[in-house]
Amino acid sequence: MRLTIWISSIVLLLGGCTTHLPIDPPVLLKQIQPITKNIPIQNDSLCADFSENNESSIFECGPKISDLVRFEQSIVPYAEQNIVDHEDFLETQYKFEQHFFSPWTYTMPPISLQEATWPIRAFKGGYGSNLRPVPITWFKELEDQSNFDMFGQLNQKAITLKWMDIRVLPSDKPLYKDPKLPGEGYPFDYLQNSSVNYNEPVFISHTSKDGAWSYIFTNNASGWVKSDGLSIVNNATIEKIEKAEKVFILDDDIPLHRKDSKFIAYTRIGMVLPLDHVDNENYYVNVIDENNTLINVSIPLKSAHIGISHLNKKDLIQIGAQLLKNTYGWGGMYHERDCSSMIRDMYTPFGIWLPRNSLSQSHKGEVISFSELSNDEKLTLIKEKGIPFETIIYLKGHVLLYIGTFGDNVMVMHNVWGIRTIDKFGNTGRYIIGKAVISTLELGKDLADFDPAMKLLTRIESMNIFTHTTIILASKDKGTKNQNPRK
């Protein structure tokens, strides 16, 4: 079954070249190809042996990527060299709470019914978790369950009781494009839109017919979440939460416990919680429990701070070190991050609100176009105009954080799925990276099957300094022109 309509094709990366000589893979592994192509890949016993008696460590198959070997995969040296601590707050930092609590200002959905129902029109086929075509009746059932006749009828303010996926349609089941195509199938579930943090403000438009799902709006996304993960809040609770000092989380996966030691949730960088009180060891924050009651949970002092802070080297190192441990999570699946959510979460502790998707992030702040520039001119412009750790570099479907130069190389930090490949027979594929890395804009050129047409440096379209006021700079004459801010 073929898809009649798909959202704009996903750019799944990558291309790149390096100014350094490629590193040869170990002789033993030269014949192993960890590249997904248009033909099935057979398991190779050299790649992994999961027998009970195997005491040897499991090693990575295939050639090493030069950038990821030659350049330190730690944020510390780049931060130490390139970050200048801010002594004053930025204009954008004063607007954080306005963005964060925006769902509680809604009295009706902030988009039209036509905008909300795009998935009903878009998805008419595809493949399921068994990699077999899904029947058209499945889409009809989901359309009926979506209950859009009730769009904007409930209009309730709520808070999340757990971290949740935000789905395009009210279903946990995945929808893939043809999994035989490189860059399709797992993990690219087209029904995964985004995710929402624990204890975050949301607005409920309506529920599915069976009530199991609710259509919500967060401060950066909309879609379906499980109804049992929401708690309706009244105006008195909202006022208490909004007026409290805010605790910004600096560490992932710190367990939160209430006074009786019962586990409540894990922390996540990007989470913001209202402060109740503090002692010598912990912050105590107010959260809503399953009984719709405000309770206290504790957070170690080292894992958070009160209020937004100036952009500073110490906190960026602490946060960035953890984000570099993340594996790739399409749309936030499996509690992981993709390219845009990594950058968004990294700057939330500083009160810098960024949109959720890559295209929207590319419009935030001072935008500098690379239109009609050569690759050398792009690199020169990045070095001249880019501000390390305050600049996003954009190409279609992907964003990268500029972290400054290192040995005259333009360095970026990004969470990436893979590098596009093409063999001598024209078969396209992906060399899977699947994690957050530090690289140049020439990532992957040392791979034998690297697709030169997909070089990162060639494909980047613009950069934007997200800490600056929203304007756009033309690439050729470096002149400026006014642009309406995108709030």
N, C-alpha and C positions, 0 to 999 in steps of 0.2 A: 504494500500500500504506500502510496506516495503522499507526501505533504503538499497540499495545494498552496498553503501560505506559511511562510516562516518569518519570524522577526528577522531584522537585518542580520546578515550572516555574522557569526561570531569570529572575531579575529583571534585565533588561538596560538599565535606566535610561532615562531619568532624568526629572526634572522640576525646576523651580526657578523662582524669580522674583528680581528684583533691585530694589534701592531706587533704582537709577539709571535715567536715560532710556536707551532702546535706541539703539544706533548704527545709522544707516541704511547698507545696503550700497552700494557704488559703483553709479552709475546703470547702467553697462554690464552689471552682473551681476544686476540685480533680477529678471529673469525665469528665472534658472537655479535649479533646485531640487535641492540635493545631499542629498535625503532619500529613503531607501528606502521604498517604499510597496507596496501590493498589486498594482501594475502594473509592468511592466518599465520600466527607465530607459534611455533612449537616450543614447549618447555625444554630447556637444556639443563641436563644434570649438572653442568658446570656452574649454572647460575645460582642454584639453591638446592640444598638437600635437607629436607625437613624430617628425616628419619629420627626416631627417638634417640638413637645412639650417636648421632652426629654432634660432636662437641666442638667442632671447628666453627669459627664465626662465619656468618653469611656475608659475602662480599658483593660489591656492586659490579654488575657486568658491563662490558663495553668500554669504549674510549672515555678518558677523562676530558672534560671541557676546560680548555686553557684558562679562561677567565676565573673559573671556580677553583683552580689550583694555584694560580699565580697571585691572585689577589686575596687578601685576608678576608675571611667570611665572618668577621666580627666588626661591629659598628665602632668599636673603640678608637682605632687609629684614624678613621675618617672624621669622627666627631672631635677628637682631640685637635686635629689639624684645622678643621674647617668651620666649627661652630663658634660664633661669637655670642655670648650671653646677652640677652636683652635686659636693659635696666628699667624700661618702661613697658606698660601694657599697650598692646596694639588696639586700634579702633575696633577691629573685628572681634576681639575678645570680650568686649562689653556687650555684644549681641548674642552671646552663647545661649543664655537661658531663654531668650526670646525664641530662638530656634528650637531648643530642646523641649520646651513645654508647649509648643505650638498646637499639638493635637488637642490639648485641653482648652484651647480658645475656639475650637470649631463648634458651630451649632448645626452644621450640615456638612456632607462630604465636600472636600475642597476641589473635587474634579467632577465632571459630568458623567452621567450614565453611559454615554457613548464611549468615553475614555475608559471607564471601568470595565466595560464588557469586551474590550479588544480580544481577550483570549478566546472567547466564544466564537468569534469570527476567524481567528488566526489558526487554530489547531483543528485539523480535520483528519489527521492520520499520524503515524509514527510507530515507534517500537517501545515495548514495555520492558520490565525487569528481566524477562526471559529472552530478550532480544528477538522476539517475534512480533509481527505487526499486531497492533491493538485494533479491536473492532470499532467500527464507526459508532456502534451503540454505546460504547463507553463514554464518548464525548457527549452524546445525547443525554446520558444519565447525569453527567457532571453539569451540563447546562441546566438541567432541571433542578439539581441540587443547589446550584448557585443562587437561585431564588432572587434574581435581580429585579423582579417585580416589587420587592420590598426595599430596594436600594434607597438609603437615606430615610428610612422610616423609624429605625431604632434610635440612632443618634445619641449614643451613651459614651460618657467618659470613663476610661478604665485604666488599669495598670496591669502589667504582666506579672505572672506568678512564677515564671520560669523562662529560660532562654528558649526561643522557638524559631523554627523555619517559617518564612513567609512564602506561601505557595501561590502560584498563578491561578490554579483551580483548586477546589476543595478536595484534595486527595494527597495521600502520602506516596502514592505510586509514581514512579518516574515516567517521563516521556522523552525518548531519545530520537534524534534524527538517525538516518541509516548508520548503524554501528560499524558497517563494513568500510565506511569512509574514514580516512585519517582525520583525527581531530573531532570525531563524533563518537557517540556511545558514552560509556562511563568516562568522566564524571559529569558530562554535560547534560544534565536533566533540565529540559526546557520549562518544566513547571516550577523550578526553584527560582524565586525572585530575589529574596534577600533573607535577612534574619533580624530578630529583635532581641535586645538584651533583657535580662531579668530586671524587674521593678522599673520598667520604663513606661512613660505616659503614652497612651494610645486612644484613638477615637474609633468607636464601633459604628459602622453604617447599618449592618443587618446581619442575620445569621443564615446559614444554609437551611434547607427545608427540614432536615432532621435535627437541626440545632447543634450538631457536633462541631461545626466550623463557624467562625466569625470573620466577616470582611472588615479589616481594620486599616487605619492610617497611623503610621508612626511619623516622626519628624523628618523622615527621609524616604519612605517607601510605603506601598500599600499592597494588600493581598489577603490571603486566607491563612488564619492560624487556628489551632485547636481551641475551642471555646472553654475547655477546662483549664486553660492556661491564663485566663483573664479574670479580673475582679473589678466589678463596678465600683467607682469611688464617688463620694458626694462632695459637695462644694467645701465643706468644712475640712475634710481630709486633704483636698487639693490645696487649700489655702495653707494648711500646716506644712505640707511638703514643699510648696513653692517658697515659703518664707524662711525655711530652715537654711542654715549654712550647708553647702554641698561638699561631699567627700568624693574626690576623683580617684579612681582606682589606677594603680601603677603596675600591678602584677596580675597575670593570669592564674587561674586555678588555685586560688587560696580558698579553703573551705570556710563557709560562713556558718556559724552556729548561734543559736539563741541561748538564753540563760540556762536552760536545762540540758545543754550540750547537744540538742537535736540538730542534725545537719539540715541546712536550708537550701544552699546553692553554692556554686563556685563563683569566684570573682572573674571578671573579664576586663581587660584593658578596654576603655571606652564606656564603662559603666559609671553612672553618676548616682549617688545615694544621699538622702537627706540626713544630716548629722543630728543626733540626739544629745550625746555627751562624749567626753573623752577622759581616759585615765592615763596612767604612766605607761601602759602597754598597748592599749587598743583605742580605736575609734568605735563608738557604738552608733549605729545608724538605724533609722526607722524603715521598715519594709512592711508590706501587706502580706498576710498569710492567707492560707486557703479558707479561713473563716472570716475573711474580710476585716481582720483586726490588725492594727498597727503593733508591731513587736520590734524589739531590739535584736540586732545581730552584731557581732564583733568583727573588727578587721584590724590586723596588726598595724602599728603606726608606720612601719617601713614600707607597707604595701599600698599606701594611699597618702593623699594630702588634702587639707581643707582649702577649698576655694581654688580658683584658677591660679596658675603661677606664670611668671615670665617664662618665655622660651629660654631654656638653659641646658647646658651641656650635660650636667649630672642626670637630670630626669630623662633626657632623650637617650642617653646611653642605657639607663635602666630599662626603659620601655623598648627601645630598638633591639636590645639583646634578646628579649623574649620573643619579639615578633619574627626575628630571624630563625627561630626554632619551628615556626609554623610550617606545616605542609599545606599544599594548595587546597582550598575549599571553595568550589564553584558556588557563588551566591551565599557563602557562609555555611555550606553543608558540613555536617559532622563537627560542628563547633570550630571549624577552621576559617581561614580568611582567603579572599582572592585579592587581586591587585588593588582595587579601590578601597575595600574595607580595611586592608592593612594600613593604608595611609590615613584614612578617616579615624580609625581607632588610635593611631599613634599621636594624633594632635588633639583629641578630645580632652585629655588631662590638662591641656593648656588653654582650654576654653575656646578652641578654634573649631568652629562647626564647618564640616565639609559635606557636600552632597554624597550620595551613596554610589552612583555609577561613574564610570570613567569619563564619559562625555560631559556630564554635568560638572565634574571636578575640574575639567580642563577650562571651564569658563570662570572659575573662581579667582578673583584678584586681577592682577595686571597680566594681560595676555599678550604674548609675543609670538607672532606667526613665523613659521619657517618656509612659507610659500616661496617658491622659485629659488631657494637657496641651495647651493651645492653642499655636499656632506662636510667639506672642510669649513665652509661658511657657517654651517649649523654649529659645529664644535666651537668655532671662534665666538659666535654669539652667545652660546651657553656659558662659556668662560667669562665673557664680558658682562653679561646681564643677569645670569642666574645667581641666586643666593642659595648657598648650600643649606639643605634641610628646610628650605622655605619655598622650594620650586618644584612643581610637577611637570614632567615631560609627557606629552600625549601623542599616541598614535591610535588609529581606529581600533577600539576594543581593548586598549591597554593603557595603564598609566604607570609611571616610574618616578620615584623620588630622587631628585638630584642631590647628591651628598658631597659635591665638591670634586676637586681634582686630586689625583694621587699619581705622582710621577708624570705629570702632564696629561694623564688619561682622565677623561670625563667619566665619573663614577656614578652609578645609580643603584638604588635599592628597590627591589620589586619582588612580588610574589607571582610566579610564572608557572604555567603548565608545561610548555615544551617548545622545542625549536623545530621549525618546519624543515623537512628534508625532501630531497628528490633524487632518485637514483638514475643510473645511466639509461634505464629503460623508460624513464618518465614516470615511474611510480612515486607518488607523493606519500609522505608519512610524517611522523613526529618523533623526535628524540625527547623522551619525557624527563623533565626536571622535577616538576611537581612540588615546589617548595619556594620559600623566600630566599633570595640570594642577593649578593652584591656583585655587580659586573660592570663592564663597559657597555657602550652602545654597539659593540661589535661582537656580542655574545654568539658563539657557536660556529664561527667561520672555520675553525680548525677541524670540524667534523667532516668526514669524507663525503657524506651525502648532503651537506649543507646546501640549502636553496638560496643562491645569491640574491634572488629577487626579493627575498623576505628579510633582508638585513634591517635590523632595528634602526640604525642611523639613517638609512635611506627612507624609511617609512614614517619617522616622527614628523608630526605636522605643526606642533606648537609647544611652547612652554608657558607656564603661568606662575607668577609669584603670588601665592595665595594669602600671604600676609599683607599685601598691598591693596590699596583701593582699586576697585574694578575699572580698568581701562584696557584698551587694546593698542599694542604697538605694531605698526607695519614693519615687515622684515627688511625691506630694501632701504627705505629712506630713514628708518628708525623714528619716524614721526609718530605723533599720537593723535587719536581722535576719540571723541566721547562715545561711550557705550553705556546703555542702561544697565545698572547693576542687576545681577540675578540673585535675588535673595531667597 
